[in-house]
Amino acid sequence: MITAEATGPLVVEVIDDGPGIPATERERVFGRFVRLDPSRGQPAASSGLGLAIAREIAAAHGATVVLTEAEGGGTRAVVTFPRVRLR
């Protein structure tokens, strides 16, 4: 879901219905090559770089990325971009 008002930040939310990420691991998963417990069914091809890259790209644009628990389980990623006034 993407929300934007005439003023205020642009917010992008991505919600999945997977097993979720434990609260104690939500910051750690932004590290490079971090993969959670392999018994969670992650494909062997996963390198653990996706969230690290996403956060770095967001930061380069002045945005933040935060992970929370989605309603009903799963993970909710919220990317918040500051409002930029164009001339």
Phi and psi restraints in degrees (range 20) as a CNS / XPLOR table:
assign (resid 1 and name C) (resid 2 and name N)
       (resid 2 and name CA) (resid 2 and name C) 1.0 -119.4 20.0 2
assign (resid 2 and name N) (resid 2 and name CA)
       (resid 2 and name C) (resid 3 and name N) 1.0 129.2 20.0 2
assign (resid 2 and name C) (resid 3 and name N)
       (resid 3 and name CA) (resid 3 and name C) 1.0 -124.7 20.0 2
assign (resid 3 and name N) (resid 3 and name CA)
       (resid 3 and name C) (resid 4 and name N) 1.0 139.1 20.0 2
assign (resid 3 and name C) (resid 4 and name N)
       (resid 4 and name CA) (resid 4 and name C) 1.0 -150.8 20.0 2
assign (resid 4 and name N) (resid 4 and name CA)
       (resid 4 and name C) (resid 5 and name N) 1.0 134.5 20.0 2
assign (resid 4 and name C) (resid 5 and name N)
       (resid 5 and name CA) (resid 5 and name C) 1.0 -109.3 20.0 2
assign (resid 5 and name N) (resid 5 and name CA)
       (resid 5 and name C) (resid 6 and name N) 1.0 172.2 20.0 2
assign (resid 5 and name C) (resid 6 and name N)
       (resid 6 and name CA) (resid 6 and name C) 1.0 -61.2 20.0 2
assign (resid 6 and name N) (resid 6 and name CA)
       (resid 6 and name C) (resid 7 and name N) 1.0 -31.4 20.0 2
assign (resid 6 and name C) (resid 7 and name N)
       (resid 7 and name CA) (resid 7 and name C) 1.0 -127.8 20.0 2
assign (resid 7 and name N) (resid 7 and name CA)
       (resid 7 and name C) (resid 8 and name N) 1.0 162.2 20.0 2
assign (resid 7 and name C) (resid 8 and name N)
       (resid 8 and name CA) (resid 8 and name C) 1.0 94.9 20.0 2
assign (resid 8 and name N) (resid 8 and name CA)
       (resid 8 and name C) (resid 9 and name N) 1.0 178.5 20.0 2
assign (resid 8 and name C) (resid 9 and name N)
       (resid 9 and name CA) (resid 9 and name C) 1.0 -76.6 20.0 2
assign (resid 9 and name N) (resid 9 and name CA)
       (resid 9 and name C) (resid 10 and name N) 1.0 162.9 20.0 2
assign (resid 9 and name C) (resid 10 and name N)
       (resid 10 and name CA) (resid 10 and name C) 1.0 -94.8 20.0 2
assign (resid 10 and name N) (resid 10 and name CA)
       (resid 10 and name C) (resid 11 and name N) 1.0 127.1 20.0 2
assign (resid 10 and name C) (resid 11 and name N)
       (resid 11 and name CA) (resid 11 and name C) 1.0 -120.2 20.0 2
assign (resid 11 and name N) (resid 11 and name CA)
       (resid 11 and name C) (resid 12 and name N) 1.0 128.4 20.0 2
assign (resid 11 and name C) (resid 12 and name N)
       (resid 12 and name CA) (resid 12 and name C) 1.0 -115.9 20.0 2
assign (resid 12 and name N) (resid 12 and name CA)
       (resid 12 and name C) (resid 13 and name N) 1.0 125.6 20.0 2
assign (resid 12 and name C) (resid 13 and name N)
       (resid 13 and name CA) (resid 13 and name C) 1.0 -116.0 20.0 2
assign (resid 13 and name N) (resid 13 and name CA)
       (resid 13 and name C) (resid 14 and name N) 1.0 132.9 20.0 2
assign (resid 13 and name C) (resid 14 and name N)
       (resid 14 and name CA) (resid 14 and name C) 1.0 -122.5 20.0 2
assign (resid 14 and name N) (resid 14 and name CA)
       (resid 14 and name C) (resid 15 and name N) 1.0 125.1 20.0 2
assign (resid 14 and name C) (resid 15 and name N)
       (resid 15 and name CA) (resid 15 and name C) 1.0 -123.3 20.0 2
assign (resid 15 and name N) (resid 15 and name CA)
       (resid 15 and name C) (resid 16 and name N) 1.0 133.0 20.0 2
assign (resid 15 and name C) (resid 16 and name N)
       (resid 16 and name CA) (resid 16 and name C) 1.0 -118.7 20.0 2
assign (resid 16 and name N) (resid 16 and name CA)
       (resid 16 and name C) (resid 17 and name N) 1.0 167.9 20.0 2
assign (resid 16 and name C) (resid 17 and name N)
       (resid 17 and name CA) (resid 17 and name C) 1.0 -114.4 20.0 2
assign (resid 17 and name N) (resid 17 and name CA)
       (resid 17 and name C) (resid 18 and name N) 1.0 25.4 20.0 2
assign (resid 17 and name C) (resid 18 and name N)
       (resid 18 and name CA) (resid 18 and name C) 1.0 -76.3 20.0 2
assign (resid 18 and name N) (resid 18 and name CA)
       (resid 18 and name C) (resid 19 and name N) 1.0 -161.4 20.0 2
assign (resid 18 and name C) (resid 19 and name N)
       (resid 19 and name CA) (resid 19 and name C) 1.0 -72.4 20.0 2
assign (resid 19 and name N) (resid 19 and name CA)
       (resid 19 and name C) (resid 20 and name N) 1.0 -10.9 20.0 2
assign (resid 19 and name C) (resid 20 and name N)
       (resid 20 and name CA) (resid 20 and name C) 1.0 82.7 20.0 2
assign (resid 20 and name N) (resid 20 and name CA)
       (resid 20 and name C) (resid 21 and name N) 1.0 172.5 20.0 2
assign (resid 20 and name C) (resid 21 and name N)
       (resid 21 and name CA) (resid 21 and name C) 1.0 -119.2 20.0 2
assign (resid 21 and name N) (resid 21 and name CA)
       (resid 21 and name C) (resid 22 and name N) 1.0 124.4 20.0 2
assign (resid 21 and name C) (resid 22 and name N)
       (resid 22 and name CA) (resid 22 and name C) 1.0 -56.4 20.0 2
assign (resid 22 and name N) (resid 22 and name CA)
       (resid 22 and name C) (resid 23 and name N) 1.0 145.0 20.0 2
assign (resid 22 and name C) (resid 23 and name N)
       (resid 23 and name CA) (resid 23 and name C) 1.0 -54.3 20.0 2
assign (resid 23 and name N) (resid 23 and name CA)
       (resid 23 and name C) (resid 24 and name N) 1.0 -35.7 20.0 2
assign (resid 23 and name C) (resid 24 and name N)
       (resid 24 and name CA) (resid 24 and name C) 1.0 -70.3 20.0 2
assign (resid 24 and name N) (resid 24 and name CA)
       (resid 24 and name C) (resid 25 and name N) 1.0 -13.7 20.0 2
assign (resid 24 and name C) (resid 25 and name N)
       (resid 25 and name CA) (resid 25 and name C) 1.0 -107.9 20.0 2
assign (resid 25 and name N) (resid 25 and name CA)
       (resid 25 and name C) (resid 26 and name N) 1.0 -6.0 20.0 2
assign (resid 25 and name C) (resid 26 and name N)
       (resid 26 and name CA) (resid 26 and name C) 1.0 -64.5 20.0 2
assign (resid 26 and name N) (resid 26 and name CA)
       (resid 26 and name C) (resid 27 and name N) 1.0 -31.5 20.0 2
assign (resid 26 and name C) (resid 27 and name N)
       (resid 27 and name CA) (resid 27 and name C) 1.0 -82.7 20.0 2
assign (resid 27 and name N) (resid 27 and name CA)
       (resid 27 and name C) (resid 28 and name N) 1.0 -38.5 20.0 2
assign (resid 27 and name C) (resid 28 and name N)
       (resid 28 and name CA) (resid 28 and name C) 1.0 -61.0 20.0 2
assign (resid 28 and name N) (resid 28 and name CA)
       (resid 28 and name C) (resid 29 and name N) 1.0 -34.2 20.0 2
assign (resid 28 and name C) (resid 29 and name N)
       (resid 29 and name CA) (resid 29 and name C) 1.0 -68.0 20.0 2
assign (resid 29 and name N) (resid 29 and name CA)
       (resid 29 and name C) (resid 30 and name N) 1.0 -9.8 20.0 2
assign (resid 29 and name C) (resid 30 and name N)
       (resid 30 and name CA) (resid 30 and name C) 1.0 -83.3 20.0 2
assign (resid 30 and name N) (resid 30 and name CA)
       (resid 30 and name C) (resid 31 and name N) 1.0 -4.5 20.0 2
assign (resid 30 and name C) (resid 31 and name N)
       (resid 31 and name CA) (resid 31 and name C) 1.0 -75.7 20.0 2
assign (resid 31 and name N) (resid 31 and name CA)
       (resid 31 and name C) (resid 32 and name N) 1.0 153.4 20.0 2
assign (resid 31 and name C) (resid 32 and name N)
       (resid 32 and name CA) (resid 32 and name C) 1.0 -69.4 20.0 2
assign (resid 32 and name N) (resid 32 and name CA)
       (resid 32 and name C) (resid 33 and name N) 1.0 137.6 20.0 2
assign (resid 32 and name C) (resid 33 and name N)
       (resid 33 and name CA) (resid 33 and name C) 1.0 66.3 20.0 2
assign (resid 33 and name N) (resid 33 and name CA)
       (resid 33 and name C) (resid 34 and name N) 1.0 17.6 20.0 2
assign (resid 33 and name C) (resid 34 and name N)
       (resid 34 and name CA) (resid 34 and name C) 1.0 -84.8 20.0 2
assign (resid 34 and name N) (resid 34 and name CA)
       (resid 34 and name C) (resid 35 and name N) 1.0 124.8 20.0 2
assign (resid 34 and name C) (resid 35 and name N)
       (resid 35 and name CA) (resid 35 and name C) 1.0 -128.2 20.0 2
assign (resid 35 and name N) (resid 35 and name CA)
       (resid 35 and name C) (resid 36 and name N) 1.0 138.3 20.0 2
assign (resid 35 and name C) (resid 36 and name N)
       (resid 36 and name CA) (resid 36 and name C) 1.0 -75.5 20.0 2
assign (resid 36 and name N) (resid 36 and name CA)
       (resid 36 and name C) (resid 37 and name N) 1.0 -179.8 20.0 2
assign (resid 36 and name C) (resid 37 and name N)
       (resid 37 and name CA) (resid 37 and name C) 1.0 -42.6 20.0 2
assign (resid 37 and name N) (resid 37 and name CA)
       (resid 37 and name C) (resid 38 and name N) 1.0 122.3 20.0 2
assign (resid 37 and name C) (resid 38 and name N)
       (resid 38 and name CA) (resid 38 and name C) 1.0 -60.5 20.0 2
assign (resid 38 and name N) (resid 38 and name CA)
       (resid 38 and name C) (resid 39 and name N) 1.0 -19.7 20.0 2
assign (resid 38 and name C) (resid 39 and name N)
       (resid 39 and name CA) (resid 39 and name C) 1.0 -71.8 20.0 2
assign (resid 39 and name N) (resid 39 and name CA)
       (resid 39 and name C) (resid 40 and name N) 1.0 -4.8 20.0 2
assign (resid 39 and name C) (resid 40 and name N)
       (resid 40 and name CA) (resid 40 and name C) 1.0 -77.5 20.0 2
assign (resid 40 and name N) (resid 40 and name CA)
       (resid 40 and name C) (resid 41 and name N) 1.0 0.8 20.0 2
assign (resid 40 and name C) (resid 41 and name N)
       (resid 41 and name CA) (resid 41 and name C) 1.0 86.6 20.0 2
assign (resid 41 and name N) (resid 41 and name CA)
       (resid 41 and name C) (resid 42 and name N) 1.0 21.7 20.0 2
assign (resid 41 and name C) (resid 42 and name N)
       (resid 42 and name CA) (resid 42 and name C) 1.0 -72.2 20.0 2
assign (resid 42 and name N) (resid 42 and name CA)
       (resid 42 and name C) (resid 43 and name N) 1.0 142.1 20.0 2
assign (resid 42 and name C) (resid 43 and name N)
       (resid 43 and name CA) (resid 43 and name C) 1.0 -66.2 20.0 2
assign (resid 43 and name N) (resid 43 and name CA)
       (resid 43 and name C) (resid 44 and name N) 1.0 146.8 20.0 2
assign (resid 43 and name C) (resid 44 and name N)
       (resid 44 and name CA) (resid 44 and name C) 1.0 -61.0 20.0 2
assign (resid 44 and name N) (resid 44 and name CA)
       (resid 44 and name C) (resid 45 and name N) 1.0 -23.6 20.0 2
assign (resid 44 and name C) (resid 45 and name N)
       (resid 45 and name CA) (resid 45 and name C) 1.0 -75.6 20.0 2
assign (resid 45 and name N) (resid 45 and name CA)
       (resid 45 and name C) (resid 46 and name N) 1.0 -9.6 20.0 2
assign (resid 45 and name C) (resid 46 and name N)
       (resid 46 and name CA) (resid 46 and name C) 1.0 -67.2 20.0 2
assign (resid 46 and name N) (resid 46 and name CA)
       (resid 46 and name C) (resid 47 and name N) 1.0 131.3 20.0 2
assign (resid 46 and name C) (resid 47 and name N)
       (resid 47 and name CA) (resid 47 and name C) 1.0 -99.5 20.0 2
assign (resid 47 and name N) (resid 47 and name CA)
       (resid 47 and name C) (resid 48 and name N) 1.0 -13.5 20.0 2
assign (resid 47 and name C) (resid 48 and name N)
       (resid 48 and name CA) (resid 48 and name C) 1.0 79.2 20.0 2
assign (resid 48 and name N) (resid 48 and name CA)
       (resid 48 and name C) (resid 49 and name N) 1.0 23.8 20.0 2
assign (resid 48 and name C) (resid 49 and name N)
       (resid 49 and name CA) (resid 49 and name C) 1.0 -105.7 20.0 2
assign (resid 49 and name N) (resid 49 and name CA)
       (resid 49 and name C) (resid 50 and name N) 1.0 -18.2 20.0 2
assign (resid 49 and name C) (resid 50 and name N)
       (resid 50 and name CA) (resid 50 and name C) 1.0 -54.4 20.0 2
assign (resid 50 and name N) (resid 50 and name CA)
       (resid 50 and name C) (resid 51 and name N) 1.0 -51.6 20.0 2
assign (resid 50 and name C) (resid 51 and name N)
       (resid 51 and name CA) (resid 51 and name C) 1.0 -71.3 20.0 2
assign (resid 51 and name N) (resid 51 and name CA)
       (resid 51 and name C) (resid 52 and name N) 1.0 -33.5 20.0 2
assign (resid 51 and name C) (resid 52 and name N)
       (resid 52 and name CA) (resid 52 and name C) 1.0 -63.6 20.0 2
assign (resid 52 and name N) (resid 52 and name CA)
       (resid 52 and name C) (resid 53 and name N) 1.0 -44.4 20.0 2
assign (resid 52 and name C) (resid 53 and name N)
       (resid 53 and name CA) (resid 53 and name C) 1.0 -66.1 20.0 2
assign (resid 53 and name N) (resid 53 and name CA)
       (resid 53 and name C) (resid 54 and name N) 1.0 -43.8 20.0 2
assign (resid 53 and name C) (resid 54 and name N)
       (resid 54 and name CA) (resid 54 and name C) 1.0 -58.9 20.0 2
assign (resid 54 and name N) (resid 54 and name CA)
       (resid 54 and name C) (resid 55 and name N) 1.0 -44.0 20.0 2
assign (resid 54 and name C) (resid 55 and name N)
       (resid 55 and name CA) (resid 55 and name C) 1.0 -67.6 20.0 2
assign (resid 55 and name N) (resid 55 and name CA)
       (resid 55 and name C) (resid 56 and name N) 1.0 -39.2 20.0 2
assign (resid 55 and name C) (resid 56 and name N)
       (resid 56 and name CA) (resid 56 and name C) 1.0 -65.8 20.0 2
assign (resid 56 and name N) (resid 56 and name CA)
       (resid 56 and name C) (resid 57 and name N) 1.0 -41.4 20.0 2
assign (resid 56 and name C) (resid 57 and name N)
       (resid 57 and name CA) (resid 57 and name C) 1.0 -65.4 20.0 2
assign (resid 57 and name N) (resid 57 and name CA)
       (resid 57 and name C) (resid 58 and name N) 1.0 -44.2 20.0 2
assign (resid 57 and name C) (resid 58 and name N)
       (resid 58 and name CA) (resid 58 and name C) 1.0 -59.8 20.0 2
assign (resid 58 and name N) (resid 58 and name CA)
       (resid 58 and name C) (resid 59 and name N) 1.0 -46.1 20.0 2
assign (resid 58 and name C) (resid 59 and name N)
       (resid 59 and name CA) (resid 59 and name C) 1.0 -61.7 20.0 2
assign (resid 59 and name N) (resid 59 and name CA)
       (resid 59 and name C) (resid 60 and name N) 1.0 -36.5 20.0 2
assign (resid 59 and name C) (resid 60 and name N)
       (resid 60 and name CA) (resid 60 and name C) 1.0 -63.2 20.0 2
assign (resid 60 and name N) (resid 60 and name CA)
       (resid 60 and name C) (resid 61 and name N) 1.0 -21.1 20.0 2
assign (resid 60 and name C) (resid 61 and name N)
       (resid 61 and name CA) (resid 61 and name C) 1.0 -105.5 20.0 2
assign (resid 61 and name N) (resid 61 and name CA)
       (resid 61 and name C) (resid 62 and name N) 1.0 12.9 20.0 2
assign (resid 61 and name C) (resid 62 and name N)
       (resid 62 and name CA) (resid 62 and name C) 1.0 78.4 20.0 2
assign (resid 62 and name N) (resid 62 and name CA)
       (resid 62 and name C) (resid 63 and name N) 1.0 14.8 20.0 2
assign (resid 62 and name C) (resid 63 and name N)
       (resid 63 and name CA) (resid 63 and name C) 1.0 -101.1 20.0 2
assign (resid 63 and name N) (resid 63 and name CA)
       (resid 63 and name C) (resid 64 and name N) 1.0 165.3 20.0 2
assign (resid 63 and name C) (resid 64 and name N)
       (resid 64 and name CA) (resid 64 and name C) 1.0 -120.1 20.0 2
assign (resid 64 and name N) (resid 64 and name CA)
       (resid 64 and name C) (resid 65 and name N) 1.0 154.2 20.0 2
assign (resid 64 and name C) (resid 65 and name N)
       (resid 65 and name CA) (resid 65 and name C) 1.0 -127.0 20.0 2
assign (resid 65 and name N) (resid 65 and name CA)
       (resid 65 and name C) (resid 66 and name N) 1.0 126.4 20.0 2
assign (resid 65 and name C) (resid 66 and name N)
       (resid 66 and name CA) (resid 66 and name C) 1.0 -130.5 20.0 2
assign (resid 66 and name N) (resid 66 and name CA)
       (resid 66 and name C) (resid 67 and name N) 1.0 138.5 20.0 2
assign (resid 66 and name C) (resid 67 and name N)
       (resid 67 and name CA) (resid 67 and name C) 1.0 -106.0 20.0 2
assign (resid 67 and name N) (resid 67 and name CA)
       (resid 67 and name C) (resid 68 and name N) 1.0 136.6 20.0 2
assign (resid 67 and name C) (resid 68 and name N)
       (resid 68 and name CA) (resid 68 and name C) 1.0 -137.0 20.0 2
assign (resid 68 and name N) (resid 68 and name CA)
       (resid 68 and name C) (resid 69 and name N) 1.0 179.0 20.0 2
assign (resid 68 and name C) (resid 69 and name N)
       (resid 69 and name CA) (resid 69 and name C) 1.0 -84.4 20.0 2
assign (resid 69 and name N) (resid 69 and name CA)
       (resid 69 and name C) (resid 70 and name N) 1.0 135.0 20.0 2
assign (resid 69 and name C) (resid 70 and name N)
       (resid 70 and name CA) (resid 70 and name C) 1.0 -78.6 20.0 2
assign (resid 70 and name N) (resid 70 and name CA)
       (resid 70 and name C) (resid 71 and name N) 1.0 150.7 20.0 2
assign (resid 70 and name C) (resid 71 and name N)
       (resid 71 and name CA) (resid 71 and name C) 1.0 -61.0 20.0 2
assign (resid 71 and name N) (resid 71 and name CA)
       (resid 71 and name C) (resid 72 and name N) 1.0 126.6 20.0 2
assign (resid 71 and name C) (resid 72 and name N)
       (resid 72 and name CA) (resid 72 and name C) 1.0 86.7 20.0 2
assign (resid 72 and name N) (resid 72 and name CA)
       (resid 72 and name C) (resid 73 and name N) 1.0 6.1 20.0 2
assign (resid 72 and name C) (resid 73 and name N)
       (resid 73 and name CA) (resid 73 and name C) 1.0 106.2 20.0 2
assign (resid 73 and name N) (resid 73 and name CA)
       (resid 73 and name C) (resid 74 and name N) 1.0 175.7 20.0 2
assign (resid 73 and name C) (resid 74 and name N)
       (resid 74 and name CA) (resid 74 and name C) 1.0 83.6 20.0 2
assign (resid 74 and name N) (resid 74 and name CA)
       (resid 74 and name C) (resid 75 and name N) 1.0 -168.6 20.0 2
assign (resid 74 and name C) (resid 75 and name N)
       (resid 75 and name CA) (resid 75 and name C) 1.0 -121.4 20.0 2
assign (resid 75 and name N) (resid 75 and name CA)
       (resid 75 and name C) (resid 76 and name N) 1.0 143.1 20.0 2
assign (resid 75 and name C) (resid 76 and name N)
       (resid 76 and name CA) (resid 76 and name C) 1.0 -118.4 20.0 2
assign (resid 76 and name N) (resid 76 and name CA)
       (resid 76 and name C) (resid 77 and name N) 1.0 119.3 20.0 2
assign (resid 76 and name C) (resid 77 and name N)
       (resid 77 and name CA) (resid 77 and name C) 1.0 -103.9 20.0 2
assign (resid 77 and name N) (resid 77 and name CA)
       (resid 77 and name C) (resid 78 and name N) 1.0 128.9 20.0 2
assign (resid 77 and name C) (resid 78 and name N)
       (resid 78 and name CA) (resid 78 and name C) 1.0 -118.8 20.0 2
assign (resid 78 and name N) (resid 78 and name CA)
       (resid 78 and name C) (resid 79 and name N) 1.0 118.8 20.0 2
assign (resid 78 and name C) (resid 79 and name N)
       (resid 79 and name CA) (resid 79 and name C) 1.0 -107.8 20.0 2
assign (resid 79 and name N) (resid 79 and name CA)
       (resid 79 and name C) (resid 80 and name N) 1.0 122.4 20.0 2
assign (resid 79 and name C) (resid 80 and name N)
       (resid 80 and name CA) (resid 80 and name C) 1.0 -118.0 20.0 2
assign (resid 80 and name N) (resid 80 and name CA)
       (resid 80 and name C) (resid 81 and name N) 1.0 117.9 20.0 2
assign (resid 80 and name C) (resid 81 and name N)
       (resid 81 and name CA) (resid 81 and name C) 1.0 -101.8 20.0 2
assign (resid 81 and name N) (resid 81 and name CA)
       (resid 81 and name C) (resid 82 and name N) 1.0 135.4 20.0 2
assign (resid 81 and name C) (resid 82 and name N)
       (resid 82 and name CA) (resid 82 and name C) 1.0 -68.9 20.0 2
assign (resid 82 and name N) (resid 82 and name CA)
       (resid 82 and name C) (resid 83 and name N) 1.0 150.9 20.0 2
assign (resid 82 and name C) (resid 83 and name N)
       (resid 83 and name CA) (resid 83 and name C) 1.0 -71.8 20.0 2
assign (resid 83 and name N) (resid 83 and name CA)
       (resid 83 and name C) (resid 84 and name N) 1.0 129.9 20.0 2
assign (resid 83 and name C) (resid 84 and name N)
       (resid 84 and name CA) (resid 84 and name C) 1.0 -113.2 20.0 2
assign (resid 84 and name N) (resid 84 and name CA)
       (resid 84 and name C) (resid 85 and name N) 1.0 127.4 20.0 2
assign (resid 84 and name C) (resid 85 and name N)
       (resid 85 and name CA) (resid 85 and name C) 1.0 -87.2 20.0 2
assign (resid 85 and name N) (resid 85 and name CA)
       (resid 85 and name C) (resid 86 and name N) 1.0 120.4 20.0 2
assign (resid 85 and name C) (resid 86 and name N)
       (resid 86 and name CA) (resid 86 and name C) 1.0 -87.1 20.0 2
assign (resid 86 and name N) (resid 86 and name CA)
       (resid 86 and name C) (resid 87 and name N) 1.0 145.2 20.0 2
